[in-house]
Amino acid sequence: MATDTRGLIAPPAVRVRDLHRSFSESGGVLNGLDLDIAPGEFVALIGRSGTGKSTLLRALAGLDRDVAGYGEIEVPESVSVVFQDSRLLPWRRILDNVVLGVRGPDAAARGQQALSEVGLPGRERSWPFQLSGGEQQRVSLARSLVREPQLLLADEPFGALDALTRIRMHALLRKLCEAHKPAVLLVTHDVDEAVALSDRVIVLDAGVVRADVQVAGRSPVELRSFLLEELEIR
């Protein structure tokens, strides 16, 4: 559990209890899942395809309305989502994409600051098609962080990027999270990405938590080997 500035135990940013979700009679995708994420904690969620990673993320994001009544979900009021594709509106300029839905007279200034934070100052008037894939994902991060979310959900946000761009985006994401301090849940298939970015790695299997490991104090090589074994990758 995290502590606040007075040394008291702070409630979790995310609390999930006994969450179930199925899409057919053949079996559940989530099967009584429990999960806590502390304020400011960076958690990576890994697992084989079909184990419920994206289903859980959609439930936390409020994108799955039918999950109500199948368990307990508590999330902060301010939640942002970053997807694998940037989902920029091609008919809006970059700054307009960043501040879409943001209220207040300082929205444009906040959007410009966010673009500066992700390394894209001066690109406010550009169109999405004028940016590379990595730059578009930077805009997506700016759009999420301009809202100062208490919870940032990231669904394989770097999966479509080349290796070098992905490494650069890893460094940028950690820098932004250290500055803004949201709780983060990163869904990824990349064990190395999970180890490099997170404070804690959770392995999901058959819709429940199979392993829950703190990264601090663990050898990256040994941790990687352990996680691959948990994923049953030989």
C-alpha positions as CSV (number, residue, x, y, z in Angstrom):
1,M,0.0,0.0,0.0
2,A,1.1,3.6,-0.7
3,T,1.4,6.2,2.1
4,D,0.5,9.8,1.9
5,T,2.6,12.8,3.0
6,R,1.6,12.3,6.6
7,G,2.8,8.6,6.6
8,L,-0.8,7.3,6.6
9,I,-1.8,4.4,4.3
10,A,-3.5,5.7,1.2
11,P,-6.4,3.9,-0.4
12,P,-5.6,2.2,-3.8
13,A,-6.1,4.1,-7.0
14,V,-7.6,0.9,-8.5
15,R,-9.5,-1.7,-6.5
16,V,-11.0,-4.8,-8.3
17,R,-12.7,-7.6,-6.4
18,D,-14.1,-10.9,-7.8
19,L,-14.5,-9.6,-11.3
20,H,-16.1,-11.9,-13.8
21,R,-16.6,-11.4,-17.5
22,S,-17.6,-13.8,-20.2
23,F,-18.7,-13.4,-23.8
24,S,-20.1,-16.9,-24.4
25,E,-21.2,-20.0,-22.6
26,S,-17.9,-21.7,-23.3
27,G,-16.1,-20.0,-20.4
28,G,-15.2,-16.8,-18.7
29,V,-12.5,-14.3,-19.8
30,L,-12.2,-12.9,-16.3
31,N,-12.8,-15.4,-13.5
32,G,-13.0,-13.8,-10.1
33,L,-10.1,-11.4,-10.6
34,D,-8.7,-9.3,-7.7
35,L,-6.4,-6.4,-8.3
36,D,-5.1,-3.3,-6.4
37,I,-2.9,-0.5,-7.9
38,A,-1.5,2.1,-5.5
39,P,-1.5,5.8,-6.4
40,G,1.5,6.6,-8.6
41,E,2.3,2.9,-9.1
42,F,3.3,1.6,-12.5
43,V,2.0,-1.9,-13.1
44,A,2.6,-4.0,-16.2
45,L,0.1,-6.7,-17.1
46,I,1.3,-9.5,-19.3
47,G,-0.2,-12.8,-20.4
48,R,-0.8,-14.9,-23.4
49,S,-3.5,-13.9,-25.9
50,G,-7.0,-14.5,-24.6
51,T,-6.2,-14.3,-20.9
52,G,-8.3,-11.2,-20.3
53,K,-5.7,-8.4,-20.4
54,S,-7.6,-6.0,-22.7
55,T,-10.9,-7.1,-21.3
56,L,-9.7,-5.9,-17.8
57,L,-8.4,-2.6,-19.3
58,R,-11.7,-1.9,-21.0
59,A,-13.6,-2.6,-17.8
60,L,-11.3,-0.2,-15.9
61,A,-11.7,2.4,-18.6
62,G,-15.5,2.3,-18.5
63,L,-15.6,1.1,-22.1
64,D,-17.4,-2.2,-21.2
65,R,-20.7,-1.2,-19.7
66,D,-22.0,-4.7,-19.5
67,V,-19.4,-5.6,-16.8
68,A,-21.4,-3.9,-14.1
69,G,-22.8,-6.3,-11.6
70,Y,-20.1,-9.0,-12.2
71,G,-17.7,-7.8,-9.5
72,E,-16.5,-4.6,-7.8
73,I,-14.5,-2.0,-9.7
74,E,-13.2,1.2,-8.1
75,V,-11.2,3.7,-10.2
76,P,-10.4,7.4,-9.9
77,E,-12.6,10.0,-11.4
78,S,-9.9,11.0,-13.9
79,V,-8.9,8.2,-16.2
80,S,-7.1,8.4,-19.6
81,V,-6.4,5.6,-22.1
82,V,-3.6,5.2,-24.7
83,F,-4.2,2.6,-27.4
84,Q,-1.9,0.8,-29.8
85,D,-2.9,3.2,-32.6
86,S,-2.9,6.9,-31.8
87,R,-6.6,7.3,-32.8
88,L,-6.0,10.9,-33.9
89,L,-8.8,12.6,-35.8
90,P,-7.3,13.2,-39.3
91,W,-9.5,16.3,-39.9
92,R,-8.2,18.1,-36.8
93,R,-4.8,19.7,-36.4
94,I,-2.4,18.4,-33.7
95,L,-3.3,20.9,-30.9
96,D,-7.0,20.4,-31.6
97,N,-6.5,16.6,-31.2
98,V,-4.6,17.1,-27.9
99,V,-7.2,19.4,-26.2
100,L,-10.3,17.6,-27.6
101,G,-12.9,17.7,-24.8
102,V,-10.6,19.7,-22.5
103,R,-12.5,22.6,-20.8
104,G,-11.3,26.0,-19.6
105,P,-9.8,29.1,-21.0
106,D,-6.3,27.7,-20.6
107,A,-7.0,24.6,-22.7
108,A,-4.8,25.7,-25.6
109,A,-1.9,26.7,-23.3
110,R,-2.1,23.3,-21.5
111,G,-2.1,21.5,-24.8
112,Q,1.0,23.4,-26.0
113,Q,2.7,22.5,-22.7
114,A,1.8,18.9,-23.1
115,L,3.2,18.8,-26.7
116,S,6.4,20.4,-25.4
117,E,6.6,17.7,-22.7
118,V,6.5,14.9,-25.4
119,G,9.1,16.6,-27.5
120,L,6.8,18.2,-30.2
121,P,6.9,21.9,-29.6
122,G,5.9,23.9,-32.7
123,R,3.8,21.1,-34.2
124,E,0.5,22.5,-33.0
125,R,-0.7,23.4,-36.5
126,S,0.5,20.2,-38.2
127,W,-1.9,17.5,-39.5
128,P,-1.7,13.9,-38.2
129,F,-0.6,12.6,-41.6
130,Q,2.4,14.9,-41.4
131,L,3.7,13.0,-38.4
132,S,5.5,9.7,-38.1
133,G,4.0,6.8,-36.2
134,G,6.2,7.5,-33.2
135,E,5.3,11.2,-33.3
136,Q,1.6,10.3,-33.5
137,Q,2.0,8.2,-30.3
138,R,3.6,11.1,-28.6
139,V,0.6,13.2,-29.5
140,S,-1.6,10.4,-28.0
141,L,0.4,10.6,-24.8
142,A,0.0,14.4,-24.7
143,R,-3.7,14.1,-25.2
144,S,-3.9,11.7,-22.3
145,L,-1.7,13.6,-19.9
146,V,-3.1,17.1,-20.6
147,R,-6.1,15.9,-18.5
148,E,-3.8,15.1,-15.5
149,P,-5.3,11.7,-15.0
150,Q,-5.1,9.8,-11.7
151,L,-5.1,6.6,-13.7
152,L,-3.4,6.0,-17.1
153,L,-4.4,2.9,-19.0
154,A,-2.1,1.9,-21.8
155,D,-3.1,-1.0,-24.2
156,E,0.1,-2.1,-26.0
157,P,0.8,1.6,-27.0
158,F,4.2,0.8,-28.6
159,G,3.4,-2.5,-30.3
160,A,3.3,-1.0,-33.8
161,L,6.6,1.0,-33.5
162,D,10.0,0.0,-34.6
163,A,12.6,-1.1,-32.0
164,L,14.5,2.1,-31.7
165,T,11.4,4.3,-31.6
166,R,9.9,2.0,-28.9
167,I,13.0,2.4,-26.7
168,R,12.7,6.2,-27.0
169,M,9.1,6.0,-26.1
170,H,9.8,3.9,-23.1
171,A,12.1,6.6,-21.7
172,L,9.6,9.3,-22.5
173,L,6.7,7.4,-20.8
174,R,8.8,6.9,-17.6
175,K,9.8,10.6,-17.6
176,L,6.2,11.7,-18.0
177,C,4.9,9.4,-15.4
178,E,7.5,10.6,-12.9
179,A,6.4,14.2,-13.6
180,H,2.6,13.6,-13.5
181,K,2.5,10.7,-11.1
182,P,-0.6,8.8,-12.3
183,A,-1.2,5.2,-11.4
184,V,-0.4,3.3,-14.6
185,L,-1.6,-0.1,-16.0
186,L,0.3,-1.1,-19.0
187,V,-0.9,-4.1,-21.1
188,T,1.9,-5.6,-23.1
189,H,3.0,-8.9,-24.6
190,D,6.7,-7.8,-24.3
191,V,8.3,-9.2,-21.1
192,D,11.4,-6.9,-21.5
193,E,9.1,-3.9,-21.8
194,A,7.3,-4.9,-18.7
195,V,10.5,-5.3,-16.7
196,A,12.1,-2.1,-18.0
197,L,9.1,0.2,-17.3
198,S,7.1,-1.1,-14.3
199,D,7.3,-1.1,-10.6
200,R,5.4,-4.4,-10.6
201,V,4.5,-7.1,-13.1
202,I,1.3,-9.1,-13.0
203,V,0.9,-12.3,-15.1
204,L,-2.7,-13.0,-16.0
205,D,-3.7,-16.5,-16.9
206,A,-7.2,-17.9,-17.5
207,G,-8.7,-14.6,-16.2
208,V,-7.0,-14.6,-12.8
209,V,-3.7,-13.3,-11.4
210,R,-1.1,-16.1,-11.8
211,A,1.9,-14.1,-10.5
212,D,2.4,-10.7,-9.0
213,V,6.0,-9.6,-8.7
214,Q,7.8,-6.5,-7.5
215,V,10.6,-5.4,-9.9
216,A,12.7,-3.5,-7.3
217,G,15.5,-5.7,-5.9
218,R,15.2,-8.4,-8.6
219,S,17.8,-9.1,-11.2
220,P,16.3,-8.2,-14.6
221,V,17.7,-11.4,-16.1
222,E,16.3,-13.6,-13.3
223,L,13.0,-11.7,-13.4
224,R,12.7,-12.1,-17.1
225,S,13.4,-15.8,-16.8
226,F,10.8,-16.2,-14.1
227,L,8.1,-14.3,-16.1
228,L,8.8,-16.4,-19.2
229,E,8.3,-19.5,-17.1
230,E,5.1,-18.2,-15.8
231,L,4.0,-17.5,-19.3
232,E,5.0,-21.1,-20.1
233,I,7.4,-19.9,-22.8
234,R,10.4,-22.2,-23.1
